[in-house]
Amino acid sequence: MYGAIEAGGTKFVCGIGTGPHDLRTIHIPTSAPQITIQAVIDFFRGARLDAIGIGSFGPVCTDRNSPGWGHITSTPKLAWRDCDLAGPIGEALGVPVGFDTDVNAAALGEARWGAATNVRDFLYLTAGTGIGGGAMVNGRVIHGMSHPEMGHIRIPHDRNVDPFTGCCPYHGDCLEGLASGPAIRARWGVPADELPADHAAWKLEAQYLALAVWNFAVTLSCARVILGGGVMRQAQLFPLVRAEVSRLAGGYVDLPNIVPPLLGDRAGVCGALVLAEGAVQEHGAVHTPCANSRV
């Protein structure tokens, strides 16, 4: 039995289970780190868990050999900057912890139970409060010096068509600064879910997302692209993005299949179960719950 945490900027989704079929979850509002982490620990305390997986908003440190492993690092959420997330949870509950980004967790969830089962090379890109991406190549989620920061790529920005300067506090008009949910709201004055389906916002949004999809697709040679997140709940975006990617490709190579996540909003927390499973394997044995467990 595993614990799963999808740590988001507005809420933490915490669950206990072995897969989507038996996963029971609660939502904890993201407030001050100490308050939020203690509420997470209180939820899991007493459960007979073999490990916990955490998929977190970032940037985060995923290097097991670094003293900063398990920390949220240079996040725009200043209260959470340099916050140790994995350490206090693992210590309080006495279980191994698997830790990665929320988008890498979502990619793992979709690979195990969702839209990328039996697909060894794919991209998961989420557009919501921020934009992030995780990719699987030859059956493994990719890492490098750190984890991918796909939301902060630079894309063409025609200021005559779109004079919006971008809302990323670090880069201004990177992909996240132009195409995230907050960017849509700042540009048009209302939240994305209040814009009508035929609004000019969606053609522009599709162009920006298609630029990202095309760049990542030709770089990673992925067979499938999963587009998730709150912005992608606008069903009209999928045909717009597919058409624009096809135009950008110009018949050069085969196009990836662009689909929504089958797990929907549960992709991240389900993927955290996969991270927990990996933590058990890394430690070489299933954890034996401590004697004071109540369940």
N, C-alpha and C positions, 0 to 999 in steps of 0.2 A: 504494500500500500504506500502510495506516494503523496507528498504534499506538493502543490503547484502554486506559484505566485506569478501573476502578470502585473508588474509594477508600472503603473502609468502615471502621467502627470496630473491627472484628475482623480483617479481611483486605483486602488490595488484590488485585483480579482484574485481571491484565494480559494483553493479547492483541495479536496481530498478524494483520491480514487486511483484507478489504474488505466482509465481511458475515457473517451467521451460517453460511453454507455453508463458508467457509474459515477462520474465526476459530479460532486455536489459543491457548489460555490457560494461565496458571499462577496459583497463589495464593501471595501473600506475606503472612505474618502481620503485623498492624499492631502495631509495637512503638514505640520512640522515633522521632521524626521523621527524624533524620539517618540512622539505620540503615535505616528503611523506604524512604526516598527513594533512598538509594544502591542498595539491592537492586533497586528499580524501574529505575533508570538502567542497572544492570548487565544486566538482562534485555533491554532494548531496544538497548543499545550494539552498533553494528555492523550493525544491520538497515537496509535501504534504505527508510526511511520518508519519506513526503511530509508528514506531520503527525501530531500526537498529540492525542487528545481525552481529557479528564479529567472524569468525573462524580464529585463528592466529597461526603462527609458534610459537614454544615455546622453553623452558618451559614458562608457563604463570601461573598467580594466578587466580584461578576460585572461590575462597572463598569469597562470598558476604560480610561476616562479617570481612574480613581483609582489612586494609587500603591499601594493595597492590593489591586489586581486579582490574582486567582489565589491569594489567601490564604484559609486557614481562619481564621475570626474568633472569635466568642465561644462556642466549643464547650465542652460540659461535660468533654470530654477535655482536661484542663489542659495536658498536655505539648504538645498540638497547637494551643493557642490562639495566634492571630496568626502561624501558621506559613505561610511562603511555599511553596506546593506546586507551582504551575505554573512559577514562575520558574526554580528550579534544574533542573527536568527539561528545559524548553525550551532553556536555556543549555547544558547538558551534551550534548544530542543535536543541537542546531543545527537544530531544526525548528519551524514554527509550532505553537502550542498552542491548542486550543479548550477552554474551561473553563466548567463550570456545576455545578449540584447533581446528586447521584446520581439524584434522582427526576425532574428535568427530562431527564436523559440517558435514563432508563428510558422516559419518555413519548416521546422522539424515536425510540427503538428500536422501541417498539410501533407508532408511526405509520408507520415505514418498512417493517417486516417482520412485525408482530405483529397484535394484536387491534384496532388502530385504523387499519389501512390503509384509505384512502379515506374516513376520518372526519375532518372539519375541526374539530370541537368536541368535546373529550373531556377527562376527568379521569383521571389516574393517581394512585392513593393507595396507599401502602405501609404496612403495619403489621408491624413486626418489633421490632428492638432499639429503634427509635424509630418515630415516625409522621411521614411527610412526603408532600407532594403536588406534582405538576406538572400544569399544565393547558395545553391547546392551544386557542386561540380563533381561528377563521378561518384555521386552518392554521399558526399561529405560537405557539410556547411563550411564555407570558406572563411578563414581568418588570415591575417597577415601580421604586421607589426602590432595591429590592434584588430578591431572589427571594421567592416566596411561602413562608410558614412555616405551612403548613396544619395541622401537628400541634399547634400551640399555640393553636388557637381554644378559646374557652370554650364548654362545652356544659352543659346541665342536669345536675345531680348531686344526686340525692335521697339524702341521707345516712342516711335511715331504711332504704332498700333496700340501699344500698351505703355502709357507714360508712368504707371505705378512703379515706384522705386524699389519695392520689395520690403519684406518685413523681417528678414533674418537679422538678429542683432550682431551677428559676426560677419556676414557676407552680403547683406542687402538682397540682391536679386539672384541668389542661387536658386536651385529648383525648389527647395522648401520655402524660400522667401517669396517666390512667385506663385506657387501652386498649392500650398497647404491650405487647410481650412481657415486659419487666421488671415492668410493672404487674400483669400476670396472675400472674407468679411471686410477687411480693410480697404480693398479696392472698390467694392460695390456697395458698402454701407449696411449690408444685412448678412446674416449667417447663410451658409451655403444651402441649408435645407429649407430656406424661405424663398429661394430664387425659383422662378418657374422653369419648367423643362426646356422651353424654347428661348431662354435668356442667352444673350451673347456671351455670358460668363463661361458657358459649357464648351463652346467651340474653342475659346482661348485656353481653357483648362485642358482640353483634349490635346491641343497642340503641344503644350508644355509636357504633359505626361508622355505623349508619343515620342518626343525628342529623347526623353530619358529611357523609355523602353527600347527604342532603336539603338541608342548608344550602348546600353547594357547587353542587349541581345547579340550584337555583333562582337562585343568584347568577350562575353562568356560563352557564346554559342549555345544558348539555352533553348531547349525544345518547348518550354512552356513558361508563360509569365502569368503569375497570379497577382491581381490588383485588388487589394483590400483597403480597409480604413473607412472612416465616416464619409469622406468625400465620394468614394466609389459606390455609396448606396444610391447614387443617382444613376439609374439603369441606363439612361440615354448616353452616358459617357462611354460605355463599352463599344458600341458600334462606331462612335466618333473616333475613339483612340485606335481601333483596328484599322479604320480607313486611313487615318493619318500615318500610322506606321507603314501601311502598304505603300502610301505615296512616297514616304521618305526612303523606303527600300528601293524603289525604282526597278523592281524585278531582279535585283542583284543576287540575293540568296533567298532560301526558303524562310518563311516567317514563322516565329513562334506562335503557338496557340495561346491566345490571351483570354483568361477566364477569371471569374470571381472565386474567392475561397469557398470550399464546400463547408468548412467548419464555421464560417462567418466570424462573429465576434469572439468565438471560443478558440480560435486558432492559437492565440498566444498562450492561454492558460493550459490548453491541451499539450502544446509543445513543451511547456514547463515540466509536464510529467515525463517527457522524453529526456529532458535534462536531468531530472532526478534519477531516472533509470541509469543514465550514463555515470552519475556520481557513484552509484552503487558498484557498477562495473569497474570504475577507476579505483575504488577502495578495495576491490577484490573479494568482498563478502557482503552479505546482507546484514544490515545493522540490527542488533538486538535491542529492542526498546528498554529504556531504563526502568527500574523497579517501581518508580512512583507514577508510571503511566496510569491514567484513569480509565482508558477505553480499551 
